[in-house]
Amino acid sequence: MINTNLKFWRRELSLTQAQMAEKLGIKRSLVGAYEEGRAEPKLATLVNMARLFGITLDALVTTDFSKKKNAKAAAQLQAQNAQMAATDTSAMHAGGKLRILALTVDREQNENIELVPQKAAAGYLNGYADPEYLEELPKFRLPMLGSSGTFRAFEIAGDSMLPIASGTVIVGRYVDDWLNLKDGTPCIIVSSKEGIVFKRVFNRLKNNAMLALHSDNPLYSPYEIDVEDVVEIWEAKAYISSTFPIADLSLTRLASIVLDLQQQVSTMKKV
């Protein structure tokens, strides 16, 4: 049903093959090949199609939406989506803007964690929705993170989040509901104006459609960013660093004093 449904939904959305390709992050020639049944989409592309059409992956593969009764149901679904978009302006603030999250999978169809190194940060803004761009990035898996959610890793630059040093890799889980982000949550923010930054997020979406970004380093002042400029948000779940934290000398001295006192008490008890 993939080729039939792709043609049906492309027409329902009034998209050309080139426009459909742009939304799916693939080449226009691939859309034509899929519609003609000359090629089969990868799992990641199928997932992106289902999200774009507002249907389940199972329905995309097994239901013929070109049939009359299914087309009517699809039209009703389209009308409901349009009404929700028109009446619920909070959808945009919650990350509900039409966004296709491209991803890659391994041979066992497990999602990879793509690593965006510092040198690739600028290119990520143009390639985040392009599966071919993501295919070129280094990939790895961290079983300890579990299978709940989609993860991506970013190498950060600068000292604004000390003691997490520049060059540290932050592993983030994709956030699709921005409205429920808790204040103080450490996140990777991808934005059209700021690029990729690692900050603590304070949620100001309900009141003024803004996010306040704070650094852990007090030398850096907090600032706000308009939700319209936000492309992606990844909640920090782990970090990988080759730089070990510097010991706090004051705590080391305190520990030494406590140890000396314990030894003195122990000597007094023996006497």
Residue frames relative to the residue before (quaternion, step in Angstrom):
aa qw qx qy qz dx dy dz
M 1.0000 0.0000 0.0000 0.0000 0.00 0.00 0.00
I 0.4729 0.7221 -0.4329 0.2599 3.59 1.19 -0.33
N 0.6998 0.4632 -0.2977 0.4550 3.60 0.76 -0.96
T 0.6459 0.5209 -0.3161 0.4600 3.59 1.00 -0.83
N 0.7040 0.4673 -0.2692 0.4620 3.56 0.86 -0.97
L 0.6080 0.5488 -0.3607 0.4461 3.58 1.03 -0.67
K 0.6616 0.4876 -0.3048 0.4812 3.59 0.93 -0.87
F 0.6477 0.5355 -0.3204 0.4371 3.59 0.97 -0.91
W 0.7328 0.4335 -0.2499 0.4611 3.56 0.74 -1.06
R 0.5938 0.5520 -0.3781 0.4469 3.59 1.07 -0.56
R 0.6731 0.4743 -0.2935 0.4855 3.57 1.02 -0.79
E 0.6163 0.5477 -0.3416 0.4511 3.58 1.05 -0.74
L 0.7251 0.4075 -0.2248 0.5076 3.55 1.07 -0.79
S 0.3763 -0.7566 0.4565 0.2787 3.58 1.35 0.02
L 0.4058 0.7088 -0.4671 0.3388 3.54 0.90 1.00
T 0.4075 -0.6484 0.5756 0.2866 3.54 -1.17 0.60
Q 0.6590 -0.4803 0.3707 0.4445 3.58 -1.24 0.16
A 0.6357 0.5289 -0.3306 0.4548 3.58 1.03 -0.74
Q 0.6644 0.4912 -0.3033 0.4746 3.59 0.97 -0.83
M 0.6307 0.5214 -0.3292 0.4711 3.57 1.02 -0.77
A 0.6417 0.5279 -0.3178 0.4566 3.57 0.97 -0.88
E 0.6482 0.5226 -0.3212 0.4511 3.58 0.98 -0.83
K 0.6794 0.4899 -0.2940 0.4604 3.59 0.93 -0.86
L 0.7138 0.4276 -0.2514 0.4945 3.58 1.10 -0.67
G 0.4250 -0.7264 0.4492 0.2999 3.57 1.28 -0.20
I 0.5863 0.5425 -0.3857 0.4617 3.57 1.07 0.75
K 0.6331 -0.5235 0.3986 0.4077 3.59 -1.29 0.05
R 0.5995 -0.5826 0.4075 0.3676 3.59 -1.14 0.67
S 0.6255 0.5635 -0.3399 0.4192 3.59 1.01 -0.80
L 0.6208 0.5431 -0.3431 0.4494 3.58 1.12 -0.62
V 0.6054 0.5444 -0.3619 0.4541 3.60 1.02 -0.73
G 0.6580 0.5077 -0.3036 0.4660 3.57 0.95 -0.89
A 0.6580 0.5122 -0.3039 0.4608 3.57 0.98 -0.87
Y 0.6473 0.5080 -0.3179 0.4710 3.60 1.03 -0.79
E 0.6792 0.4981 -0.3000 0.4478 3.58 0.89 -0.91
E 0.7112 0.4287 -0.2505 0.4977 3.59 1.09 -0.67
G 0.4873 -0.6930 0.4157 0.3309 3.59 1.26 -0.02
R 0.4507 0.7007 -0.4452 0.3282 3.58 1.23 0.39
A 0.7790 0.1250 -0.0770 0.6095 3.57 1.27 -0.25
E 0.3094 -0.7374 0.5710 0.1857 3.55 -1.23 0.49
P 0.4729 -0.6906 0.4659 0.2871 3.61 -0.85 0.93
K 0.5179 -0.5945 0.5103 0.3435 3.53 -1.25 0.50
L 0.6837 -0.4870 0.3454 0.4196 3.56 -1.26 0.38
A 0.6443 0.5282 -0.3320 0.4423 3.59 0.93 -0.87
T 0.6603 0.4964 -0.3082 0.4718 3.60 0.99 -0.78
L 0.6225 0.5356 -0.3361 0.4612 3.60 1.03 -0.74
V 0.6337 0.5232 -0.3242 0.4685 3.56 1.00 -0.84
N 0.6660 0.4995 -0.2995 0.4661 3.58 0.94 -0.87
M 0.6143 0.5396 -0.3435 0.4621 3.59 1.07 -0.72
A 0.6716 0.5073 -0.3008 0.4485 3.57 0.84 -1.01
R 0.6525 0.5074 -0.3144 0.4669 3.58 0.99 -0.80
L 0.6551 0.5182 -0.3081 0.4554 3.55 0.96 -0.85
F 0.7264 0.4305 -0.2391 0.4795 3.59 0.95 -0.88
G 0.4150 -0.7231 0.4622 0.3022 3.61 1.23 -0.30
I 0.5911 0.5346 -0.3805 0.4691 3.58 1.11 0.69
T 0.5890 -0.5622 0.4235 0.3970 3.57 -1.27 0.18
L 0.6232 -0.5333 0.4153 0.3934 3.52 -1.27 0.40
D 0.6221 0.5476 -0.3368 0.4468 3.57 1.04 -0.77
A 0.6621 0.5011 -0.3053 0.4662 3.61 0.96 -0.87
L 0.6192 0.5563 -0.3423 0.4359 3.56 1.01 -0.79
V 0.7401 0.4296 -0.2203 0.4682 3.57 0.96 -0.90
T 0.8091 0.3351 -0.1376 0.4627 3.61 0.97 -0.80
T 0.7157 0.4416 -0.2557 0.4769 3.64 1.13 -0.46
D 0.2961 -0.7420 0.5759 0.1736 3.56 -0.90 0.95
F 0.1973 -0.8246 0.5224 0.0909 3.58 -0.12 1.29
S 0.5639 0.6096 -0.3983 0.3895 3.60 1.19 -0.19
K 0.5532 0.5943 -0.3984 0.4267 3.59 1.22 -0.30
K 0.6818 -0.5622 0.2916 0.3662 3.52 -1.09 0.81
K 0.7228 0.4404 -0.2755 0.4558 3.59 0.70 -1.03
N 0.6571 0.4920 -0.3136 0.4773 3.57 1.06 -0.70
A 0.6140 0.5420 -0.3423 0.4606 3.56 1.10 -0.68
K 0.6331 0.5242 -0.3296 0.4644 3.57 1.04 -0.76
A 0.6480 0.5062 -0.3102 0.4772 3.57 0.99 -0.85
A 0.6404 0.5230 -0.3205 0.4622 3.54 1.04 -0.80
A 0.6397 0.5244 -0.3236 0.4595 3.58 1.01 -0.83
Q 0.6382 0.5153 -0.3210 0.4734 3.57 1.04 -0.80
L 0.6375 0.5250 -0.3215 0.4633 3.55 1.02 -0.82
Q 0.6379 0.5233 -0.3162 0.4682 3.56 1.01 -0.85
A 0.6549 0.5134 -0.3111 0.4590 3.58 0.97 -0.86
Q 0.6453 0.5148 -0.3178 0.4665 3.57 1.00 -0.82
N 0.6511 0.5127 -0.3134 0.4637 3.56 0.96 -0.84
A 0.6513 0.5142 -0.3123 0.4624 3.57 0.99 -0.85
Q 0.6559 0.5096 -0.3102 0.4624 3.58 1.00 -0.85
M 0.6495 0.5140 -0.3152 0.4633 3.56 0.96 -0.84
A 0.6547 0.5123 -0.3101 0.4612 3.57 0.99 -0.83
A 0.6872 0.4914 -0.2833 0.4539 3.57 1.06 -0.77
T 0.7658 0.3917 -0.2010 0.4687 3.59 0.99 -0.81
D 0.7485 0.3617 -0.2069 0.5159 3.59 1.09 -0.57
T 0.1383 -0.8230 0.5478 0.0586 3.56 0.09 1.27
S 0.5644 0.6056 -0.3949 0.3985 3.58 1.20 -0.36
A 0.4957 0.6615 -0.4343 0.3579 3.60 1.21 -0.34
M 0.6345 0.5258 -0.3338 0.4577 3.57 0.99 -0.79
H 0.6859 0.4859 -0.2842 0.4612 3.56 0.93 -0.92
A 0.6807 0.4804 -0.2886 0.4718 3.57 1.16 -0.53
G 0.6033 -0.5524 0.3672 0.4429 3.53 1.23 0.16
G 0.4401 0.7372 -0.4152 0.3006 3.53 1.30 0.32
K 0.3917 0.6904 -0.5079 0.3346 3.60 1.19 0.15
L 0.5887 -0.5934 0.4075 0.3677 3.55 -1.07 0.74
R 0.1608 0.7876 -0.5667 0.1808 3.56 -0.24 1.32
I 0.1988 -0.7693 0.5982 0.1043 3.52 -0.80 1.01
L 0.2080 -0.7805 0.5794 0.1086 3.56 -0.63 1.12
A 0.2246 -0.7751 0.5792 0.1157 3.56 -0.39 1.21
L 0.0167 0.7904 -0.6117 0.0283 3.57 -1.12 0.66
T 0.2901 -0.7279 0.5881 0.2004 3.54 -1.32 0.19
V 0.1899 -0.7769 0.5921 0.0993 3.57 -1.20 0.55
D 0.4667 -0.6598 0.5054 0.3024 3.55 -1.24 0.45
R 0.7648 -0.3815 0.2480 0.4561 3.59 -1.27 -0.10
E 0.6947 0.4380 -0.2707 0.5022 3.58 1.17 -0.53
Q 0.5096 -0.6777 0.3843 0.3650 3.58 1.35 0.29
N 0.4160 0.6559 -0.5075 0.3733 3.57 1.13 0.68
E 0.5034 -0.6567 0.4642 0.3160 3.57 -0.97 0.81
N 0.3683 -0.7126 0.5556 0.2190 3.55 -1.03 0.84
I 0.3331 -0.6367 0.6280 0.2988 3.51 -1.41 0.10
E 0.2095 -0.7835 0.5743 0.1114 3.57 -0.49 1.17
L 0.2760 -0.7591 0.5717 0.1442 3.57 -0.99 0.90
V 0.1568 -0.7670 0.6183 0.0696 3.55 -0.84 1.07
P 0.1922 -0.8012 0.5556 0.1113 3.63 -0.15 1.21
Q 0.7082 -0.4656 0.3135 0.4283 3.57 -1.27 0.36
K 0.6787 0.5121 -0.3015 0.4316 3.59 0.90 -0.90
A 0.7078 0.4258 -0.2586 0.5009 3.60 1.22 -0.39
A 0.4081 0.7546 -0.4490 0.2499 3.60 1.28 -0.09
A 0.6640 0.5056 -0.3121 0.4540 3.59 0.91 -0.88
G 0.6829 0.4946 -0.2821 0.4578 3.57 0.97 -0.86
Y 0.5553 0.6287 -0.3911 0.3786 3.59 1.17 -0.52
L 0.6153 0.5704 -0.3504 0.4162 3.59 1.02 -0.73
N 0.7152 0.4066 -0.2445 0.5132 3.56 1.15 -0.57
G 0.7855 0.3719 -0.1647 0.4664 3.56 1.11 -0.63
Y 0.3903 0.7611 -0.4673 0.2237 3.62 1.23 -0.02
A 0.7399 0.3763 -0.2253 0.5101 3.62 1.13 -0.56
D 0.5882 0.5837 -0.3523 0.4350 3.57 1.29 0.11
P 0.3711 -0.7523 0.4953 0.2259 3.63 -0.38 1.17
E 0.6294 0.5397 -0.3436 0.4410 3.59 1.06 -0.70
Y 0.6220 0.5154 -0.3368 0.4838 3.60 1.08 -0.69
L 0.6716 0.5029 -0.2999 0.4540 3.58 0.89 -0.93
E 0.5996 0.5790 -0.3577 0.4211 3.58 1.09 -0.68
E 0.6744 0.5054 -0.2898 0.4536 3.59 1.13 -0.63
L 0.5903 0.5868 -0.3714 0.4115 3.60 1.21 -0.31
P 0.5681 -0.5619 0.4579 0.3897 3.60 -1.18 0.47
K 0.1357 -0.8019 0.5802 0.0436 3.59 -1.06 0.71
F 0.0725 0.7746 -0.6271 0.0389 3.53 -1.21 0.56
R 0.2893 -0.7345 0.5795 0.2026 3.56 -1.31 0.05
L 0.1285 -0.7562 0.6368 0.0789 3.54 -1.20 0.67
P 0.2947 -0.8035 0.4872 0.1737 3.61 -0.03 1.25
M 0.5977 0.5982 -0.3675 0.3871 3.59 1.10 -0.62
L 0.6146 0.5606 -0.3524 0.4288 3.60 1.19 -0.40
G 0.4368 -0.7034 0.4555 0.3272 3.58 1.22 -0.32
S 0.5594 -0.6220 0.4481 0.3152 3.55 -1.33 -0.09
S 0.5237 0.6393 -0.4076 0.3885 3.58 1.28 0.13
G 0.8103 0.2016 -0.1744 0.5218 3.56 -0.37 1.22
T 0.4107 -0.6634 0.5680 0.2621 3.51 -1.41 0.19
F 0.1591 -0.8206 0.5475 0.0398 3.56 -0.81 1.04
R 0.0111 -0.7646 0.6443 0.0104 3.54 -1.23 0.60
A 0.2780 -0.7738 0.5520 0.1384 3.58 -1.10 0.69
F 0.0938 -0.7961 0.5978 0.0084 3.55 -1.01 0.89
E 0.3129 -0.7224 0.5861 0.1917 3.57 -0.95 0.90
I 0.2357 -0.8115 0.5223 0.1149 3.57 -0.54 1.16
A 0.2372 -0.7515 0.6005 0.1352 3.55 -1.29 0.48
G 0.7288 0.4291 -0.3108 0.4337 3.57 -1.16 0.61
D 0.4427 -0.7069 0.5015 0.2299 3.53 -1.34 0.21
S 0.3443 0.7797 -0.4741 0.2208 3.60 1.18 0.38
M 0.7540 0.3408 -0.2038 0.5232 3.60 1.20 -0.40
L 0.1603 0.7972 -0.5581 0.1653 3.58 1.07 0.71
P 0.5118 -0.0933 -0.8525 -0.0515 1.57 -2.20 1.29
I 0.4693 0.6222 -0.4877 0.3934 3.63 1.17 0.22
A 0.2918 -0.8328 0.4545 0.1211 3.53 -0.30 1.33
S 0.6454 -0.4936 0.4198 0.4044 3.51 -1.35 0.32
G 0.7378 0.3650 -0.2918 0.4872 3.57 -0.93 0.91
T 0.4994 0.6402 -0.4293 0.3955 3.57 1.29 -0.12
V 0.3250 -0.7241 0.5751 0.1980 3.56 -1.11 0.73
I 0.1664 -0.7817 0.5973 0.0671 3.57 -0.69 1.14
V 0.2017 -0.7641 0.6035 0.1060 3.57 -0.82 1.04
G 0.0474 -0.8351 0.5476 -0.0245 3.56 -0.56 1.19
R 0.3401 -0.7046 0.5823 0.2208 3.54 -1.25 0.56
Y 0.5334 -0.6629 0.4286 0.3039 3.56 -0.85 1.01
V 0.2058 -0.7697 0.5971 0.0927 3.57 -0.92 0.99
D 0.1138 -0.8117 0.5697 0.0595 3.59 -0.63 1.08
D 0.7187 0.3420 -0.2381 0.5567 3.61 1.24 -0.28
W 0.1858 -0.8321 0.5156 0.0846 3.55 0.00 1.29
L 0.5916 0.6165 -0.3701 0.3645 3.59 1.05 -0.70
N 0.7459 0.4167 -0.2159 0.4727 3.58 1.04 -0.76
L 0.3506 0.7193 -0.5178 0.3026 3.59 1.21 0.37
K 0.3455 -0.7491 0.5300 0.1966 3.58 -0.80 1.01
D 0.5815 -0.5961 0.4285 0.3506 3.55 -1.09 0.77
G 0.7941 0.2971 -0.2382 0.4737 3.53 -1.01 0.88
T 0.4503 0.6908 -0.4571 0.3334 3.60 1.26 0.05
P 0.3477 -0.7268 0.5441 0.2341 3.63 -0.75 0.95
C 0.0491 0.8225 -0.5573 0.1026 3.56 -0.70 1.09
I 0.3655 -0.6229 0.6303 0.2848 3.47 -1.39 0.35
I 0.1138 -0.7879 0.6040 0.0366 3.58 -0.71 1.11
V 0.1271 -0.7619 0.6321 0.0622 3.56 -0.82 1.03
S 0.0951 0.8126 -0.5647 0.1081 3.58 -0.54 1.15
S 0.6105 -0.5893 0.3992 0.3474 3.52 -1.23 0.57
K 0.7384 0.4070 -0.2265 0.4877 3.60 1.12 -0.59
E 0.7664 0.3702 -0.1895 0.4895 3.59 0.94 -0.87
G 0.4222 -0.6843 0.4859 0.3427 3.58 1.19 -0.38
I 0.7032 -0.3966 0.3363 0.4848 3.58 -0.96 -0.89
V 0.0772 0.7965 -0.5931 0.0890 3.59 -0.63 1.14
F 0.2848 -0.7246 0.6039 0.1704 3.53 -1.25 0.60
K 0.1818 0.7891 -0.5555 0.1890 3.59 -0.45 1.23
R 0.4680 -0.5862 0.5518 0.3646 3.51 -1.38 0.02
V 0.2807 -0.7968 0.5209 0.1223 3.55 -0.77 1.08
F 0.0874 -0.7501 0.6535 0.0516 3.54 -1.06 0.88
N 0.3853 -0.7973 0.4354 0.1620 3.48 -0.54 1.34
R 0.0412 0.7882 -0.6100 0.0703 3.59 -0.66 1.17
L 0.3025 0.8087 -0.4667 0.1916 3.58 1.21 0.43
K 0.6792 0.5111 -0.3109 0.4252 3.59 0.84 -0.91
N 0.7418 0.4341 -0.2321 0.4555 3.57 0.96 -0.84
N 0.8476 -0.0093 0.0448 0.5287 3.60 0.81 -0.93
A 0.4979 -0.6969 0.4105 0.3130 3.59 1.22 0.51
M 0.5511 0.5794 -0.4033 0.4449 3.55 0.99 0.86
L 0.2324 -0.7036 0.6420 0.1971 3.52 -1.37 0.30
A 0.2574 -0.7371 0.6027 0.1648 3.58 -0.96 0.88
L 0.1575 -0.8050 0.5700 0.0485 3.57 -0.76 1.09
H 0.0902 -0.8115 0.5773 -0.0079 3.56 -0.71 1.16
S 0.3197 -0.7203 0.5862 0.1881 3.55 -1.16 0.73
D 0.4872 -0.6379 0.5013 0.3232 3.59 -1.17 0.51
N 0.6233 0.4996 -0.3304 0.5027 3.57 1.21 -0.46
P 0.3895 -0.7667 0.4579 0.2255 3.64 -0.45 1.18
L 0.5459 0.6168 -0.4058 0.3961 3.61 1.21 -0.21
Y 0.6937 0.4339 -0.2627 0.5114 3.58 1.23 -0.37
S 0.3657 -0.7436 0.5244 0.1956 3.57 -0.81 1.03
P 0.4955 -0.6376 0.4888 0.3303 3.60 -1.08 0.65
Y 0.0502 -0.7844 0.6171 0.0367 3.56 -1.23 0.44
E 0.4153 -0.7058 0.5222 0.2379 3.55 -1.28 0.36
I 0.1461 -0.7680 0.6189 0.0761 3.52 -1.24 0.59
D 0.4666 -0.6847 0.4925 0.2664 3.57 -0.96 0.94
V 0.5395 -0.6475 0.4317 0.3215 3.57 -0.93 0.90
E 0.5838 0.5919 -0.3734 0.4116 3.60 1.13 -0.56
D 0.6849 0.4844 -0.2800 0.4667 3.59 1.16 -0.57
V 0.5779 0.6059 -0.3703 0.4022 3.58 1.26 -0.27
V 0.2302 -0.7808 0.5718 0.1021 3.55 -0.87 1.03
E 0.7920 -0.0769 0.0937 0.5984 3.58 0.86 -1.01
I 0.1245 -0.7453 0.6468 0.1034 3.54 -1.31 0.48
W 0.0624 -0.7846 0.6168 -0.0081 3.56 -0.89 1.05
E 0.3094 -0.7616 0.5430 0.1716 3.59 -0.57 1.16
A 0.4404 -0.7162 0.4787 0.2529 3.58 -0.69 1.11
K 0.0703 -0.8185 0.5702 -0.0002 3.56 -0.79 1.07
A 0.7907 -0.0156 0.0188 0.6117 3.61 1.19 -0.40
Y 0.1033 -0.7844 0.6003 0.1171 3.55 -1.25 0.23
I 0.2285 -0.7528 0.6084 0.1043 3.53 -1.23 0.66
S 0.1039 0.8131 -0.5601 0.1201 3.57 -0.65 1.09
S 0.3380 -0.7192 0.5692 0.2108 3.54 -1.17 0.66
T 0.6174 0.5177 -0.3357 0.4880 3.58 1.34 0.01
F 0.2463 -0.7803 0.5590 0.1337 3.56 -0.63 1.11
P 0.5748 -0.6055 0.4153 0.3613 3.61 -1.02 0.74
I 0.4431 -0.6683 0.5298 0.2763 3.57 -1.11 0.76
A 0.4964 -0.6756 0.4601 0.2925 3.54 -0.87 0.95
D 0.4295 -0.6710 0.5433 0.2648 3.55 -1.08 0.79
L 0.3685 -0.7756 0.4702 0.2039 3.59 -0.34 1.28
S 0.6181 0.5525 -0.3514 0.4350 3.56 1.06 -0.73
L 0.6586 0.4872 -0.3055 0.4853 3.58 1.03 -0.78
T 0.6116 0.5488 -0.3454 0.4533 3.57 1.10 -0.73
R 0.6580 0.4966 -0.3051 0.4768 3.60 0.96 -0.89
L 0.6398 0.5286 -0.3256 0.4530 3.58 0.97 -0.86
A 0.6504 0.5114 -0.3138 0.4658 3.56 0.98 -0.85
S 0.6346 0.5292 -0.3243 0.4606 3.59 1.06 -0.76
I 0.6431 0.5202 -0.3194 0.4623 3.58 1.00 -0.84
V 0.6509 0.5169 -0.3101 0.4615 3.57 0.95 -0.92
L 0.6479 0.5163 -0.3177 0.4612 3.57 1.00 -0.83
D 0.6378 0.5235 -0.3227 0.4637 3.61 0.99 -0.81
L 0.6568 0.5096 -0.3101 0.4613 3.59 0.96 -0.88
Q 0.6368 0.5276 -0.3246 0.4590 3.58 1.01 -0.81
Q 0.6548 0.5072 -0.3074 0.4685 3.55 0.99 -0.84
Q 0.6446 0.5185 -0.3193 0.4622 3.60 1.01 -0.82
V 0.6466 0.5078 -0.3181 0.4721 3.60 0.96 -0.85
S 0.6487 0.5217 -0.3199 0.4523 3.54 0.98 -0.86
T 0.6465 0.5133 -0.3139 0.4690 3.61 1.05 -0.80
M 0.6426 0.5260 -0.3206 0.4556 3.61 0.99 -0.85
K 0.6413 0.5279 -0.3303 0.4483 3.59 0.98 -0.81
K 0.6444 0.5213 -0.3243 0.4558 3.59 1.01 -0.75
V 0.6468 0.5108 -0.3094 0.4744 3.56 1.07 -0.76
